[in-house]
């Protein structure tokens, strides 16, 4: 049998981020940034994501790319949803 009831979910969240992309030597580019989400309410949480990357042109059509990202997720007051991770990626980018 189905019943109906009122469900209240309250959330107040704030998001911010900043990014900087700079050419350091010739066409080599470096990117630095940070993103953050903070929420209060029924399920308060913090989510942080700093990142850094670099693009190095190998020739006119191929570039080496590498990037690091950190993921930090934490539900305040509940340790069941709490994880941190470092992710490093690298590859070749082809342009045509």
C-alpha positions as CSV (number, residue, x, y, z in Angstrom):
1,X,0.0,0.0,0.0
2,X,1.3,3.4,-0.9
3,X,1.2,6.4,1.4
4,X,2.1,10.0,0.8
5,X,4.2,12.2,3.1
6,X,6.1,15.4,2.8
7,X,9.8,15.0,2.4
8,X,12.0,18.0,3.3
9,X,15.5,18.3,1.9
10,X,17.4,21.5,2.6
11,X,20.6,22.4,0.9
12,X,22.6,25.6,0.7
13,X,25.7,25.3,-1.5
14,X,28.5,27.5,-2.6
15,X,30.8,27.0,-5.5
16,X,33.9,28.8,-6.6
17,X,36.9,28.3,-8.8
18,X,39.9,30.0,-10.3
19,X,42.1,29.0,-13.2
20,X,45.4,30.4,-14.6
21,X,46.7,29.5,-18.1
22,X,50.2,30.8,-18.9
23,X,52.6,30.4,-21.8
24,X,56.0,29.8,-20.0
25,X,58.5,29.0,-22.8
26,X,57.7,29.3,-26.5
27,X,54.5,27.5,-26.9
28,X,54.6,25.4,-23.7
29,X,51.5,26.2,-21.7
30,X,50.9,25.6,-18.0
31,X,47.5,25.5,-16.4
32,X,46.9,25.8,-12.6
33,X,43.5,25.9,-11.0
34,X,41.3,25.2,-8.0
35,X,37.6,24.4,-7.6
36,X,35.6,24.1,-4.4
37,X,32.0,23.2,-3.5
38,X,30.7,23.6,0.1
39,X,27.2,22.6,1.0
40,X,25.2,22.8,4.3
41,X,21.9,21.3,5.0
42,X,20.6,17.8,5.4
43,X,23.8,16.3,3.8
44,X,26.7,18.8,4.3
45,X,29.7,18.2,2.2
46,X,33.1,19.6,1.1
47,X,34.5,18.9,-2.4
48,X,37.9,20.2,-3.4
49,X,39.6,19.9,-6.8
50,X,43.0,21.5,-7.3
51,X,44.6,20.8,-10.7
52,X,47.7,21.5,-12.8
53,X,48.5,20.7,-16.4
54,X,51.1,21.2,-19.1
55,X,51.0,21.1,-22.9
56,X,54.3,20.8,-24.8
57,X,54.1,21.1,-28.6
58,X,56.3,18.4,-30.3
59,X,55.6,19.8,-33.8
60,X,53.0,21.7,-35.6
61,X,50.3,19.0,-35.3
62,X,51.3,17.0,-32.2
63,X,51.5,18.0,-28.5
64,X,52.3,16.2,-25.3
65,X,49.8,16.8,-22.6
66,X,49.9,15.9,-18.9
67,X,47.6,16.8,-16.1
68,X,47.2,16.2,-12.3
69,X,43.9,16.5,-10.5
70,X,43.1,15.9,-6.8
71,X,39.6,14.9,-5.8
72,X,38.8,15.5,-2.1
73,X,35.2,14.6,-1.2
74,X,34.0,14.7,2.4
75,X,30.5,14.5,3.8
76,X,30.8,16.3,7.1
77,X,29.5,14.3,10.0
78,X,29.3,11.0,8.0
79,X,32.6,9.2,7.4
80,X,30.9,6.8,5.0
81,X,31.3,9.2,2.1
82,X,34.9,10.4,2.5
83,X,37.5,9.8,-0.2
84,X,40.5,11.4,-1.7
85,X,42.2,10.6,-5.0
86,X,45.1,11.8,-7.1
87,X,44.6,11.3,-10.9
88,X,47.5,11.8,-13.3
89,X,46.9,11.6,-17.0
90,X,49.3,11.9,-20.0
91,X,48.9,11.6,-23.7
92,X,49.4,12.9,-27.2
93,X,47.1,15.5,-28.7
94,X,46.8,15.4,-32.5
95,X,45.5,18.5,-34.4
96,X,44.5,18.4,-38.1
